[in-house]
């Protein structure tokens, strides 16, 4: 965030509800005060349903902010959950063109955060994704606990990464109850109400399927066929919309397949990962059998957090869990709880890739770590805390 402060661009923080966007705003306020900015010149407005009239317009939003800025040479304007105001982009554009405001906004819906940005803010905004806590951030939250990093990693896996959970010392059931509340707030407010879903039981069944198949490839068509076997009739179009709305609310992140031989992105059979695996625990409980998928989810989000574009790799009939690209960099990653005793597929699949980009196997088994045929086998804890991969 610091590199963009006081620059003539709108800073847009986007991510799932309760992921820490408002906390980042608090940090920005403290940094501004540290730089000697008067509190009178820091304007912090919340636009949640409880904070604004239901019929507020962009013009009213603009007029109110201009009134708060009146008589001040330069203001720092922080607008929280701005997507609740229809046409917010016009108001922000007006403030930006005035040249007297450094503007920061947050939002919890990717569609509403991008619908008119290209029209009103072309080339004058930066989108900053906000994810639940990284493991390094989680350790900072737990700095007073007399536990080793590996012990805290077990908590990180079991309890999820929402700041509100990390701040306390909850039992699993209490932690999942908090996450369940976050999930149902997102579902009821950002999806069911906003999109006027009439058959919520069908929507809930699609969500259940996605969570049960986290880390597996599927499509709207394959979900429809599966549900038909349960005597449920849901159209492919409806399922596609459900997945899209879950993605827009930052509950899900899609991961497309990439053909390493044909060097093209495949249009079918994506994978989906959760913005936080604790959503699955809250709805379905924790089961150690899901651990491989959970580790994949954690590694996927860490790659996204570090700015990589992430794909599922395909080379012939072999699968690579992740192909991650960032500018001219590329890395390949396989993920497993432990390397199978009677199988070399995790390493062999990576060896089938004929290039010199770094290749990793990420595991939870300390005894598996090392280097095999040039492939680094690393513990999840170590790679999450590494400065670079």
C-alpha positions in Angstrom: 0.0 0.0 0.0 2.8 2.5 1.0 4.2 2.8 -2.6 0.8 4.1 -3.8 0.1 6.6 -1.0 -0.1 10.2 -2.1 -0.2 9.2 -5.8 -2.9 10.5 -8.1 -4.6 7.1 -8.4 -7.5 5.5 -6.6 -6.4 2.6 -4.3 -9.0 -0.2 -4.5 -8.8 -3.0 -1.9 -11.0 -5.9 -2.9 -11.6 -9.2 -1.1 -14.0 -11.4 0.9 -15.8 -9.8 3.8 -13.9 -9.8 7.1 -10.6 -10.5 5.4 -8.9 -7.5 6.9 -9.7 -4.6 4.5 -10.9 -2.3 7.3 -7.9 -3.2 9.4 -5.7 -2.1 6.5 -7.6 1.2 6.5 -6.8 1.6 10.2 -3.2 1.1 9.4 -3.3 3.7 6.6 -4.8 6.2 9.1 -2.0 5.5 11.6 0.6 6.0 8.8 -1.0 9.3 7.7 -0.9 10.5 11.3 2.7 9.4 11.7 3.5 11.6 8.6 1.9 14.6 10.3 -1.4 14.6 8.6 -4.1 16.3 10.7 -7.0 14.0 11.7 -9.4 16.7 10.3 -7.9 15.9 6.9 -8.5 12.2 7.1 -12.1 11.4 6.1 -13.2 7.8 6.8 -16.7 6.8 5.7 -18.3 3.4 6.0 -21.0 2.4 3.5 -22.3 -0.8 5.0 -26.1 -1.3 5.1 -26.3 -0.1 8.7 -24.3 3.0 8.0 -26.1 4.6 5.0 -29.7 5.1 3.8 -30.8 2.3 1.5 -31.6 4.8 -1.3 -28.3 6.8 -1.2 -27.2 8.1 -4.6 -23.7 8.8 -6.0 -24.6 12.5 -6.1 -25.5 12.5 -2.4 -22.3 10.6 -1.7 -20.3 13.1 -3.6 -22.0 16.2 -2.1 -21.4 14.8 1.5 -17.7 14.2 0.8 -17.2 17.6 -0.8 -18.8 19.2 2.3 -16.4 17.3 4.6 -13.5 18.5 2.4 -14.6 22.1 2.2 -11.9 24.6 3.3 -9.2 22.0 3.5 -6.2 22.1 1.1 -5.8 18.3 0.8 -7.7 15.4 2.2 -7.2 11.7 2.5 -10.5 9.9 1.8 -11.1 6.3 2.8 -14.4 4.8 1.7 -15.2 1.3 3.1 -17.5 -1.2 1.3 -18.2 1.4 -1.4 -20.0 -1.0 -3.7 -23.1 -0.5 -1.6 -23.6 2.9 -3.3 -24.8 2.6 -6.9 -22.6 4.6 -9.3 -19.9 5.2 -6.6 -17.4 5.4 -9.5 -18.9 8.7 -10.6 -18.5 10.2 -7.1 -14.9 9.0 -6.8 -14.1 10.2 -10.3 -15.4 13.7 -9.3 -13.2 13.8 -6.2 -10.2 12.6 -8.2 -10.6 15.2 -10.9 -10.7 17.9 -8.1 -7.1 17.1 -7.4 -7.4 17.7 -3.7 -8.0 14.1 -2.4 -5.9 11.0 -2.0 -8.6 8.3 -2.3 -8.8 4.7 -1.0 -11.8 2.4 -1.3 -12.7 -1.2 -0.3 -15.2 -3.6 -1.7 -16.4 -7.1 -1.3 -17.8 -7.9 -4.7 -15.6 -8.0 -7.8 -18.4 -7.3 -10.3 -19.5 -4.1 -8.5 -15.9 -3.1 -8.0 -15.1 -3.3 -11.7 -18.4 -2.6 -13.6 -17.8 1.0 -14.4 -14.2 1.5 -13.4 -13.0 1.2 -17.0 -15.3 4.0 -18.0 -14.7 6.5 -15.2 -11.2 5.6 -13.8 -9.3 4.3 -16.8 -5.6 4.3 -16.0 -6.2 6.1 -12.7 -6.7 3.2 -10.2 -4.8 0.3 -8.8 -6.6 -2.9 -7.7 -5.0 -4.5 -4.6 -6.4 -8.0 -3.8 -6.9 -8.7 -0.1 -6.8 -12.3 1.1 -7.3 -13.7 4.6 -4.1 -13.9 6.6 -0.9 -15.3 5.2 1.0 -17.6 7.6 3.6 -14.9 8.3 0.7 -12.5 9.3 -0.9 -15.3 11.3 2.4 -15.7 13.3 2.4 -11.9 14.0 -1.2 -12.3 15.4 -0.1 -15.2 17.6 3.2 -13.7 18.8 2.4 -14.1 22.4 1.7 -17.9 22.2 4.4 -20.3 23.5 4.1 -22.6 20.5 6.6 -23.5 17.7 6.0 -22.4 14.1 5.1 -26.0 13.2 2.5 -26.1 16.0 1.0 -22.8 14.9 0.9 -24.1 11.3 -1.4 -26.9 12.6 -3.7 -24.2 14.0 -3.5 -22.2 10.7 -4.6 -25.3 8.8 -7.3 -26.3 11.3 -8.8 -22.9 12.1 -8.5 -20.9 8.9 -7.1 -17.5 8.4 -9.8 -14.9 9.1 -8.3 -12.1 11.4 -11.3 -12.2 13.7 -10.6 -15.9 14.5 -6.8 -15.5 14.7 -7.2 -12.7 17.3 -8.8 -15.1 19.8 -7.9 -18.5 21.3 -11.0 -20.3 20.2 -12.0 -24.0 20.4 -12.6 -25.4 16.9 -16.4 -25.3 17.3 -16.4 -21.7 18.3 -14.1 -20.7 15.5 -16.2 -22.5 12.9 -19.3 -20.8 14.3 -17.7 -17.4 13.6 -16.8 -18.4 10.1 -20.3 -19.8 9.5 -21.6 -16.3 10.4 -19.2 -14.7 7.9 -20.3 -17.2 5.2 -24.0 -16.7 5.7 -23.6 -12.9 5.7 -21.9 -13.1 2.3 -24.4 -15.6 0.9 -27.5 -13.8 2.2 -26.4 -10.2 1.5 -24.1 -10.5 -1.5 -25.6 -13.3 -3.4 -29.1 -14.5 -2.5 -30.5 -11.0 -1.9 -28.6 -9.2 -4.6 -29.4 -11.7 -7.3 -32.9 -12.6 -6.1 -32.2 -16.3 -5.9 -35.6 -18.1 -5.5 -34.4 -21.7 -5.2 -31.8 -21.4 -2.4 -31.9 -25.1 -1.8 -30.6 -25.7 -5.3 -27.9 -23.0 -4.7 -26.9 -24.6 -1.4 -26.5 -28.0 -3.1 -24.2 -26.5 -5.8 -22.1 -24.9 -3.0 -22.0 -28.3 -1.2 -20.8 -30.0 -4.4 -18.1 -27.4 -4.9 -16.8 -27.7 -1.4 -16.8 -31.5 -1.5 -14.8 -31.4 -4.8 -12.4 -28.6 -3.8 -9.2 -29.1 -5.8 -10.8 -31.4 -8.4 -11.6 -30.4 -12.0 -15.3 -30.0 -12.9 -17.6 -27.8 -14.9 -21.2 -26.4 -14.7 -22.2 -29.2 -17.1 -20.6 -32.0 -15.0 -22.3 -30.6 -11.9 -25.6 -30.6 -13.7 -25.1 -34.2 -14.7 -24.2 -35.2 -11.1 -27.2 -33.5 -9.6 -29.5 -35.2 -12.1 -28.3 -38.5 -10.6 -29.8 -37.2 -7.3 -33.0 -36.4 -9.2 -32.3 -32.6 -9.0 -32.9 -30.6 -12.1 -30.7 -27.5 -12.2 -29.9 -25.9 -15.6 -26.2 -25.5 -16.7 -26.9 -21.8 -17.0 -28.1 -21.5 -13.4 -25.1 -23.4 -12.1 -22.7 -21.2 -14.2 -24.4 -18.2 -12.6 -24.1 -19.6 -9.1 -20.3 -20.2 -9.6 -19.9 -16.7 -11.1 -21.7 -15.1 -8.1 -19.6 -17.1 -5.6 -16.5 -15.9 -7.4 -17.6 -12.3 -7.5 -18.2 -12.4 -3.7 -14.7 -13.8 -3.3 -15.9 -17.1 -1.8 -14.4 -19.0 -4.7 -11.3 -18.5 -6.9 -11.2 -20.3 -10.3 -8.0 -22.0 -11.5 -7.9 -22.7 -15.2 -6.0 -25.6 -16.8 -2.9 -24.9 -18.9 -1.6 -27.3 -21.5 2.2 -27.2 -21.2 2.7 -28.9 -24.6 0.2 -26.8 -26.6 1.0 -23.7 -24.5 -2.6 -22.6 -24.3 -5.2 -22.2 -21.6 -7.9 -24.9 -21.7 -11.5 -23.6 -21.5 -13.1 -26.5 -19.7 -12.8 -28.4 -16.4 -11.5 -25.7 -14.1 -10.7 -26.2 -10.5 -12.1 -24.0 -7.7 -10.5 -23.0 -4.4 -12.0 -21.3 -1.4 -10.9 -17.9 -0.2 -10.5 -19.7 3.2 -10.8 -23.4 3.8 -12.5 -22.7 7.1 -15.7 -22.1 5.1 -15.7 -25.9 4.3 -15.0 -26.7 8.0 -17.9 -24.5 9.1 -20.4 -26.1 6.7 -19.2 -29.7 6.6 -16.8 -30.2 9.6 -13.1 -31.0 9.5 -12.0 -34.4 8.2 -8.3 -35.4 7.9 -9.2 -37.1 4.6 -9.6 -33.6 3.1 -6.1 -32.6 4.0 -4.5 -32.9 0.6 -7.2 -30.6 -0.9 -6.7 -28.2 2.1 -3.0 -28.0 1.5 -3.6 -27.3 -2.2 -5.9 -24.5 -1.3 -3.4 -22.9 1.1 -0.6 -23.1 -1.5 -2.9 -21.8 -4.3 -3.8 -18.7 -2.2 -0.2 -18.1 -1.2 0.8 -18.0 -4.9 -2.0 -15.6 -5.6 -1.0 -13.5 -2.7 2.5 -13.2 -4.1 1.2 -11.9 -7.4 1.4 -15.1 -9.5 -1.2 -16.0 -12.2 -1.9 -19.6 -11.2 -3.0 -22.5 -13.5 -3.5 -26.3 -13.2 -0.8 -27.8 -15.4 -1.4 -30.6 -18.0 1.4 -32.3 -19.9 0.1 -35.3 -21.9 -1.8 -37.4 -19.4 0.2 -36.1 -16.4 -1.1 -33.4 -14.0 0.9 -30.6 -12.4 -0.9 -29.1 -9.4 0.2 -25.6 -10.1 1.9 -23.7 -12.9 2.5 -20.2 -11.5 3.6 -17.2 -13.7 4.7 -13.7 -12.7 6.0 -11.5 -15.4 9.0 -13.5 -16.8 9.1 -15.9 -13.9 7.5 -19.4 -13.8 7.5 -22.1 -11.2 5.9 -25.6 -11.0 4.4 -26.9 -7.7 3.1 -30.3 -6.6 1.4 -30.5 -3.2 0.9 -33.6 -1.1 0.6 -34.4 2.7 3.4 -36.9 2.2 5.2 -38.5 -0.7 3.5 -41.9 -1.4 5.9 -44.7 -0.4 5.2 -46.7 -3.6 4.8 -44.0 -6.1 7.2 -41.5 -7.8 4.4 -39.6 -9.6 4.8 -36.3 -7.7 8.4 -36.0 -8.7 8.1 -37.9 -12.0 5.4 -35.5 -13.3 7.7 -32.5 -12.6 10.6 -34.3 -14.3 8.6 -34.7 -17.5 8.6 -30.9 -17.9 11.6 -30.1 -20.1 12.6 -26.7 -19.0 14.8 -25.1 -16.3 12.2 -23.2 -14.3 12.2 -24.0 -10.5 10.1 -27.1 -9.5 8.8 -27.8 -6.0 7.0 -30.5 -4.1 5.3 -29.1 -1.0 4.6 -31.5 1.8 3.7 -31.7 5.5 6.2 -34.6 6.1 9.5 -33.4 7.5 11.2 -36.7 6.6 10.4 -36.2 2.9 12.2 -32.9 2.5 15.3 -32.5 0.5 16.4 -32.4 -3.2 15.6 -35.2 -5.7 16.8 -34.9 -9.3 17.0 -31.2 -9.0 13.5 -30.9 -7.6 13.2 -29.2 -4.2 10.9 -31.0 -1.7 10.0 -28.5 1.0 7.9 -28.4 4.1 4.7 -26.3 3.9 5.9 -24.1 6.8 9.2 -23.3 5.2 7.7 -22.3 1.8 5.0 -20.2 3.3 7.6 -18.2 5.2 10.2 -18.0 2.4 10.9 -14.5 1.2 10.8 -15.8 -2.4 10.3 -19.1 -4.2 
